[in-house]
Amino acid sequence: MTEAPIALYRWPSSEGMALAVTGFGRQRIGTRITNRRLPMHAVVLVEAGDGTLQTAKAGLQEINGPSLFWLPAGTLHSYGPTNGTSWEERWALFEGTLIADLIRQRLISPTEPVVRLQNMREMQHLFGALHSDFAAGDPLSLASAAATLHRIAVQSVRHANAGGDNGANVEIELIIETLQRRAFEPVDMHSLAQEFGMSPATLRRHFQAALGLSPKAFQLRLRIDQAKQLLTTSDRSIEAIAYAVGIDDAFYFSRLFQDREHCSPSEFRRHYRRT
């Protein structure tokens, strides 16, 4: 199911910041953007779909999702899906004094802006974390969003240099899918590792490399994200929601929720169900 489009914008609280995220969005597009220049820098994550990107420095580049591409500020560009099709994208706008260093270090390359992604879930996680922090809007969260953007730049280079270890990528994808299916059930990580013929330490290492999270932390993120959806779309009690996401103790659930979201489940519900 296609997620609802969003677009959020903020301006840095002070001039001369090293790195600041100023916008974030998610949408499905079916028509090309042509001959546009942005006053700030941008990164676009194409989750699914095919098309092209054209800039003066890079020429015409094919895009086959999952991919991402960078648009330095002032770059005249045109991009979009193949005629008659559409693609899913997330984007972030950013600025700051650090960007010149990122370009000099080739973490962002105006001449090679397109990066074919080896692990889509990792980038989805990073863009999701950036969105959550950017939407929160407090100084600490905005600093975290900037740090996540820097990590996106670093990880995109790793993807570009990966050389395609497809066997390992397929295996970790299967493990992630398995844990997603069992997210709200008790999961023995030792048994899960055995299913895939590896030790728990190897499972954790592969998971950490792919998503930047341990398996347990990934499972908790899925549970809290589902709880957030239930809090805003249902009238279930906190106890019922905790049980629905696989946490039997409502007090423990509330503590986990507070640690991750910096508010209680009840406060989250009141804030996001305002009319």
C-alpha positions in Angstrom: 0.0 0.0 0.0 1.4 3.4 -1.0 2.0 5.7 2.0 0.4 9.1 2.2 2.6 11.9 0.8 4.2 14.3 3.2 6.3 17.4 3.0 7.9 19.1 6.0 10.1 22.2 6.0 12.2 24.0 8.7 14.9 26.6 8.6 18.1 26.4 10.7 17.9 28.3 14.0 21.2 30.0 13.3 23.5 30.8 10.4 26.8 29.0 9.7 25.7 25.6 11.0 27.9 22.7 10.0 25.0 20.6 8.7 21.2 21.1 9.0 18.3 19.4 7.5 15.7 21.9 6.2 13.1 19.7 4.5 11.9 16.1 4.3 9.2 14.5 2.1 7.8 11.3 0.7 5.7 10.9 -2.4 4.8 9.0 -5.5 5.6 10.8 -8.7 4.4 10.0 -12.2 5.7 13.0 -14.2 9.2 14.3 -14.7 10.6 17.4 -12.9 12.3 19.4 -15.6 14.9 22.2 -15.6 14.8 23.0 -11.9 17.3 24.5 -9.6 17.1 24.2 -5.8 18.7 26.9 -3.5 19.7 24.1 -1.1 21.2 20.7 -1.4 19.0 17.6 -1.8 19.2 13.8 -1.6 16.4 11.7 -3.2 15.8 8.0 -2.3 14.0 6.1 -5.1 12.5 3.1 -3.4 11.0 1.5 -6.4 10.7 2.4 -10.1 12.9 3.2 -13.1 13.7 6.5 -14.8 16.5 9.0 -15.4 18.4 11.9 -13.9 20.0 14.6 -16.0 22.4 17.3 -14.8 25.1 19.3 -16.6 28.0 17.7 -14.7 26.7 14.1 -14.8 24.9 14.0 -18.0 22.0 11.5 -18.4 22.0 8.9 -15.7 19.7 5.8 -15.5 18.0 5.2 -12.2 16.8 1.8 -11.3 15.2 1.6 -7.8 16.3 1.1 -5.2 18.8 3.9 -5.7 19.5 7.4 -4.4 20.9 10.5 -5.9 22.4 13.8 -4.8 21.6 17.3 -6.1 24.1 19.9 -4.9 22.5 23.4 -4.5 22.1 25.3 -7.7 22.4 22.3 -9.9 20.1 22.5 -13.0 18.4 19.1 -13.1 15.6 17.1 -14.6 14.5 13.7 -13.3 11.6 11.3 -13.1 10.2 7.9 -13.9 10.0 6.3 -17.4 7.0 7.5 -19.4 3.8 6.0 -18.3 5.2 4.7 -15.0 5.7 6.2 -11.5 8.1 5.7 -8.6 8.2 6.0 -4.8 10.6 8.5 -3.4 11.7 10.1 -0.2 13.8 13.3 -0.2 15.6 15.5 2.2 16.9 19.1 1.8 19.9 20.3 3.7 22.6 23.0 4.0 25.6 23.9 6.0 29.3 24.6 6.0 30.2 20.9 6.2 28.9 20.2 2.7 31.9 21.5 0.9 34.0 18.9 2.8 31.5 16.2 1.9 31.9 17.0 -1.8 35.7 17.3 -1.5 35.8 13.9 0.2 33.5 12.5 -2.6 30.9 11.5 -0.1 28.7 13.6 -2.4 29.7 13.6 -6.0 28.2 16.1 -8.5 29.7 14.0 -11.4 28.5 10.6 -10.1 25.3 11.5 -8.2 23.5 8.2 -8.6 24.1 5.3 -6.2 22.6 1.9 -6.7 21.7 0.5 -3.3 22.7 -3.0 -2.2 20.5 -2.9 0.9 17.2 -1.0 0.6 16.1 -1.7 4.2 19.2 0.1 5.6 18.4 3.3 3.7 14.7 3.1 4.5 15.7 2.8 8.2 18.0 5.8 7.9 15.4 8.0 6.1 12.8 6.9 8.6 14.9 7.9 11.5 15.7 11.2 9.8 12.0 11.8 9.3 11.1 11.1 12.9 13.8 13.4 14.3 13.0 16.1 11.8 9.3 16.0 12.6 10.0 16.2 16.3 11.7 19.5 15.8 13.4 20.1 19.1 17.1 21.0 19.0 18.4 17.6 20.0 16.2 15.8 17.4 17.3 18.2 14.7 20.9 17.6 15.6 20.2 13.8 15.3 18.6 14.4 11.9 21.8 16.1 10.7 23.9 13.2 12.0 21.6 10.7 10.2 22.0 12.7 7.0 25.8 12.5 7.4 25.5 8.7 7.9 23.4 8.5 4.7 26.2 10.1 2.8 28.8 7.7 4.3 26.6 4.6 3.7 25.9 5.6 0.1 29.6 5.5 -0.6 29.9 2.1 0.9 27.0 0.9 -1.3 28.7 2.4 -4.3 32.0 0.5 -3.4 30.3 -2.7 -2.3 30.9 -4.6 -5.6 27.7 -6.6 -5.0 28.1 -9.4 -2.4 24.7 -10.6 -3.5 24.8 -13.9 -1.5 25.3 -12.1 1.8 22.7 -9.4 0.9 20.1 -12.1 0.1 20.8 -13.9 3.3 20.5 -10.8 5.5 17.3 -9.8 3.6 15.8 -13.2 4.5 16.7 -12.8 8.1 15.2 -9.3 8.2 12.0 -10.5 6.6 11.8 -13.4 9.1 12.2 -11.1 12.0 9.6 -8.8 10.6 7.0 -11.6 10.4 7.7 -12.6 14.0 8.1 -9.0 15.3 5.2 -9.3 17.7 6.1 -12.8 18.9 8.7 -14.0 21.4 11.9 -14.6 19.4 14.9 -16.6 20.6 17.8 -15.0 18.8 19.9 -18.1 19.4 17.4 -20.3 17.6 16.9 -17.7 14.8 20.7 -17.7 14.2 20.7 -21.5 14.0 17.9 -21.4 11.4 20.4 -19.6 9.1 23.4 -21.6 10.1 25.3 -19.0 12.0 26.2 -18.1 15.6 24.2 -15.4 17.5 27.4 -13.2 17.3 27.6 -13.5 13.5 23.8 -12.8 13.2 24.3 -9.7 15.3 27.3 -8.6 13.3 25.5 -9.0 10.0 22.4 -7.2 11.3 24.4 -4.4 12.7 26.3 -3.9 9.4 23.1 -3.9 7.3 20.8 -1.8 9.5 22.9 -0.2 12.1 20.8 -2.0 14.7 21.0 -5.2 16.7 18.2 -7.8 16.0 16.6 -7.0 19.4 16.7 -3.3 18.7 15.2 -3.8 15.3 12.4 -5.9 16.8 11.7 -3.2 19.4 11.6 -0.5 16.7 9.0 -2.6 14.8 6.9 -3.0 18.0 7.1 0.7 18.9 6.2 1.8 15.4 3.2 -0.5 15.4 2.2 0.8 18.8 2.4 4.3 17.5 0.0 3.4 14.7 -2.4 1.8 17.1 -2.3 4.7 19.5 -3.3 7.2 16.7 -5.8 5.0 14.9 -7.6 3.1 17.6 -9.2 3.5 21.0 -7.5 0.5 22.5 -6.1 0.8 26.0 -2.4 1.1 26.6 -2.4 -2.4 28.1 -4.1 -3.8 25.1 -1.7 -2.1 22.7 1.3 -3.4 24.7 -0.1 -6.9 24.5 -0.8 -6.5 20.7 2.8 -5.7 20.0 4.2 -8.6 22.1 4.9 -6.9 25.4 2.9 -8.4 28.3 3.9 -5.8 30.9 2.2 -2.4 30.2 4.5 -0.6 32.6 7.6 -2.1 30.9 6.0 -1.1 27.5 5.5 2.4 28.7 9.1 2.7 29.8 10.4 1.4 26.5 8.1 3.8 24.6 9.3 6.7 26.8 12.9 5.9 26.2 12.5 5.8 22.4 9.9 8.5 21.8 10.7 10.9 24.7 7.0 10.9 25.8 4.6 8.4 27.3 2.1 6.5 25.1 -0.7 8.6 26.5 1.1 11.8 25.7 1.8 10.6 22.2 -1.8 9.7 21.6 -3.0 13.1 22.9 -0.6 15.0 20.7 -1.1 13.1 17.4 -4.8 12.7 17.7 -5.5 16.5 18.0 -8.1 17.8 15.6 
